[in-house]
Structures are given as C-alpha cells and as structure tokens.
Amino acid sequence: MAPKVFTSLFIFIAISSLVAADPDSLQDLCVADKSAGTKVNGFACKEAANVTEADFFFAGLAKPAVINTSVGSVVTTANVEKISGLNTLGVSLSRIDYEAGGLNPPHTHPRATEVIFVLDGELDVGFITTGDKLISKHIKKGDIFVFPKALVHFQKNNGDKPASVISAFNSQLPGTQAIAATLFSATPAVPDNVLTKAFQIGTKEVQKIKSKFGPKS
C-alpha cells in the first residue's frame, strides 16, 4: 500500500511541477508591500487593513504607447511591479505596440509561457525550439499565438500599418531577456573573446555592436 501511495504522490508532484509557474497562493490575497525590507520569492504582504481597490487596478494598457525606440516597438507591462494585487496570483499582462516595420527582438521569458492576442494589424511571429527548429506563422487581428516558456521568440510587423497585441503570462513577473541586449550590454561586459568565438566575428565587429547598445542603466 505504502509504495502505491508514494508512487501516486510522486506522479502528482511531477505533474504539478510541469503545469505550475508561480507558486500557488496560500491566502485570498497578498498585496505586494514594495517598501518592505524582507526579501522573499515575490513580495511581502501588505497589511490587510491597508489594502485598497487601487492595488488591483491599472489603466496603462488602454491606449497605444508612443513608439520612440530603435526597433520600432514598445512593451507596456502590467505585472506585479505595476499592480501590487497580482502578488502571489501567478498572472500578468503586457501590451506591445509596433510601428510599420517594427520588431520585438528575439527574447525569452524565463519564468512564463506567453499567449498573445492581436488587437490590430498583422504580424509575423515565431519561436525557436531547443532543437533549433523555427515555428512561425503570420497572424492578424483576432488571432492568438503561444510562445512556450523560456524559448527564444520574436514578433515582426512587416506591414505598412501599426499593430498591437495583448500578451498574457502565467507569472506575476515573467522576466525578459532580450538576446542581443543581454549579450552586448551586460554589466560587467561579456568579454570580447567570448563573443568573437561564439559569433565567429572579429573584435572590431563586437565593439561596434556593443557601442550601439551601451551598458544597461
């Protein structure tokens, strides 16, 4: 009997670890107290008496963002850093706006799967598996596309009109690592001889690319 119980428990834990992203909440709510000095896997909870409706509200995704980036896209996040009430709830959103020809460069979300819903326009999107297979599709208004957790992915507006999407994540803070920026603007800098070897280019080319990104602030 005992071996069967342990086997069932192991299977349950294994399945849970596959489908879970952020840990489950242990109370109705745990509004983030960002001023607390305590560091946990998430944020400490605000005193219940100090919780208000403002902790659960954000109006920042209603309108397209002003695009003034070199890649022609802007990401507006609605995660726990913007909505304190998302703490421990394991979900968040973003809005991405693209100008004609705009790109959301190759990047990963180490803590979440992403689902996008196209609000306006059309996009060419894709992700790359660990077997180096590109899975890509042209999507348009009303379409949905999924980017599996932690895989490198991108979105490109190849049209002549702006485009916008809403992104949903199964994490309160999915994190983002843009591949090029991560490698060429890290602080301290990734050594040139690492990048020259990895990309099979010369030191001058590496330094030229680094100059375009600059160190992260």
C-alpha positions in Angstrom: 0.0 0.0 0.0 2.7 2.4 1.0 4.7 2.1 -2.3 1.5 2.9 -4.2 0.9 6.0 -2.1 4.4 7.2 -2.6 4.2 6.5 -6.4 0.9 8.4 -6.7 2.4 11.3 -4.6 5.4 11.4 -6.9 3.3 11.5 -10.0 1.1 14.2 -8.6 4.2 16.4 -7.7 5.8 15.8 -11.1 2.6 16.8 -12.9 2.2 19.8 -10.7 5.7 21.0 -11.4 5.1 20.7 -15.1 1.9 22.8 -15.2 2.7 25.3 -12.4 4.5 28.6 -12.9 4.5 30.8 -9.9 3.7 29.0 -6.5 0.0 28.9 -5.5 -1.3 31.5 -3.1 -2.0 30.4 0.5 -4.5 33.1 1.3 -7.2 35.1 -0.5 -4.7 37.9 -1.4 -1.2 39.1 -0.6 -0.9 42.6 -2.0 2.8 43.4 -2.5 4.4 45.6 0.1 7.2 47.0 -2.1 8.5 49.1 0.8 9.2 46.1 3.0 12.8 45.2 3.6 12.0 41.5 3.7 13.0 39.6 0.5 11.0 36.6 -0.4 10.2 34.7 -3.6 7.8 37.5 -4.6 7.0 40.4 -2.3 6.0 40.5 1.3 2.3 41.1 2.0 0.8 44.5 2.8 -1.3 44.7 6.0 -4.9 43.7 5.1 -6.2 47.0 6.7 -4.1 49.0 4.2 -5.3 47.2 1.0 -7.5 49.3 -1.3 -9.1 48.9 -4.8 -6.1 50.8 -6.2 -3.9 47.8 -5.5 -5.9 45.8 -8.1 -6.3 48.5 -10.8 -4.2 49.7 -13.8 -5.3 51.7 -16.8 -1.9 51.6 -18.6 -2.9 49.2 -21.4 -5.9 51.1 -22.8 -4.1 53.2 -25.4 -1.2 52.6 -27.8 2.2 53.7 -26.4 4.3 56.3 -28.1 7.0 54.4 -30.0 10.4 56.0 -29.9 12.7 53.0 -29.9 15.3 52.0 -32.5 13.5 48.7 -33.1 10.1 50.2 -33.6 8.1 48.6 -30.8 7.2 49.4 -27.2 6.2 46.9 -24.4 3.9 48.2 -21.7 3.8 45.8 -18.7 1.0 45.1 -16.3 2.8 42.9 -13.8 3.2 42.9 -10.1 5.5 45.9 -10.3 2.6 47.9 -11.7 -0.3 46.1 -10.0 0.5 45.2 -6.4 -2.5 43.0 -6.1 -1.0 40.5 -8.5 1.4 39.3 -5.9 1.2 35.5 -5.5 -1.6 35.3 -8.1 0.6 33.9 -10.9 -0.7 36.0 -13.8 0.2 39.3 -15.6 -0.4 41.1 -18.9 1.5 43.3 -21.3 0.6 45.4 -24.3 3.0 45.6 -27.3 2.7 48.2 -29.9 4.6 48.1 -33.2 5.1 50.8 -35.9 5.1 49.7 -39.5 8.2 47.6 -39.9 8.6 47.4 -36.1 10.3 44.4 -34.3 10.0 43.0 -30.9 13.5 41.5 -31.0 14.4 37.8 -30.1 14.0 37.4 -26.4 12.9 34.9 -23.7 10.7 34.9 -20.6 12.5 32.6 -18.2 9.5 32.3 -15.8 6.4 32.1 -18.0 4.6 30.9 -21.1 3.2 33.8 -23.2 0.0 34.0 -25.1 -0.6 36.9 -27.5 -3.9 38.2 -28.8 -3.8 40.5 -31.8 -5.7 43.8 -31.3 -4.8 45.4 -34.6 -2.7 44.9 -37.6 -0.7 41.8 -38.7 2.5 40.2 -37.5 5.0 37.6 -38.4 5.8 35.7 -35.2 7.9 32.7 -34.2 9.8 30.8 -31.6 12.8 28.5 -31.8 12.9 25.1 -30.1 15.9 23.7 -28.3 16.3 21.5 -31.4 16.8 24.7 -33.4 13.5 24.4 -35.3 11.7 27.7 -36.1 8.0 27.5 -35.5 6.5 30.6 -37.2 3.2 32.0 -38.5 1.6 35.1 -40.0 -1.1 36.3 -37.6 -3.8 39.0 -37.9 -6.4 40.9 -35.9 -8.3 38.4 -33.6 -5.7 35.7 -33.8 -3.9 34.0 -30.9 -0.4 32.6 -30.8 1.5 30.8 -28.0 5.2 31.1 -27.1 6.3 28.3 -24.8 8.1 29.1 -21.6 11.7 30.2 -21.8 12.0 29.6 -25.6 13.5 32.4 -27.8 10.8 34.2 -29.7 10.0 37.4 -31.7 7.3 39.4 -33.4 7.8 41.5 -36.6 5.4 43.9 -38.2 6.1 43.5 -41.9 3.0 45.5 -42.9 2.6 49.2 -43.7 0.3 49.9 -40.7 0.8 49.9 -36.9 0.0 46.7 -35.0 -0.8 45.9 -31.3 -1.2 42.8 -29.2 -2.1 41.9 -25.6 0.2 39.3 -24.0 -0.8 37.1 -21.1 1.6 35.3 -18.9 1.3 32.6 -16.2 3.6 34.6 -13.9 3.3 37.8 -11.9 6.7 38.8 -13.1 7.8 36.7 -16.1 11.1 38.5 -16.7 12.5 39.3 -20.1 16.0 38.6 -21.6 16.5 40.2 -25.0 19.2 38.1 -26.6 21.2 40.8 -28.3 21.0 43.3 -25.5 21.8 40.7 -22.9 25.0 39.7 -24.6 26.2 43.1 -25.8 25.1 45.4 -23.0 25.7 43.3 -19.9 27.5 44.9 -16.9 30.2 43.9 -16.3 30.6 43.4 -20.1 30.8 39.9 -21.6 34.4 39.5 -22.7 35.1 40.3 -26.3 36.9 37.0 -26.8 33.7 35.1 -25.7 31.6 36.9 -28.2 34.1 36.7 -31.1 34.3 33.0 -30.6 30.5 32.5 -30.2 29.6 34.6 -33.3 32.7 33.9 -35.4 33.3 37.6 -35.9 36.2 40.0 -35.1 36.8 42.1 -32.1 36.1 45.3 -34.1 32.6 44.0 -35.0 31.9 43.1 -31.4 32.9 46.5 -30.2 30.8 48.1 -32.9 27.7 46.2 -31.8 28.4 46.9 -28.1 28.5 50.7 -28.9 25.0 50.5 -30.4 23.6 49.0 -27.2 25.7 50.6 -24.5 25.6 49.4 -20.9 22.3 48.7 -19.2 21.3 51.5 -16.8 
